[in-house]
Amino acid sequence: QAHFVESGGGLVQAGGSLKLSCVDSGRPSNNYAVGWFRQAPGKEREFVAVISQSGRSVMYADPVKGRFTISRDNAENTVHLQMNSLKPEDTAVYYCAAGPTLNRDSAFYNYWGQGTQVTVSS
């Protein structure tokens, strides 16, 4: 089964950039779509972006469209989330997980990682 580990989070000023990585140390990652979600304190987990098994299809949440880019390297079992023009409202714990297809609903995802903290200061 999949086993995800997220990394790349940290503290950055507004307008800055971070690149998150999601490595699957379990089965090959090209067997499923991989989504990124985030959860801010006191808020529900929300969809950020998802990439298809092949990497040819992607989908973004409206708040991050044009600023974030999701990509995958199946040879390295890794999915990246490049985050540019970061805003304080992007502050959250970011998680990756496996899904059967492109979907915004976290209920369809499994094998959640432990998350990585992203903090954007104003």
Helices and strands as residue ranges (DSSP letters): E 4-7, E 10-13, E 18-24, G 29-31, E 33-39, E 46-51, E 58-60, G 62-64, E 68-73, G 74-76, E 78-83, G 88-90, E 92-99, G 106-108, E 116-121
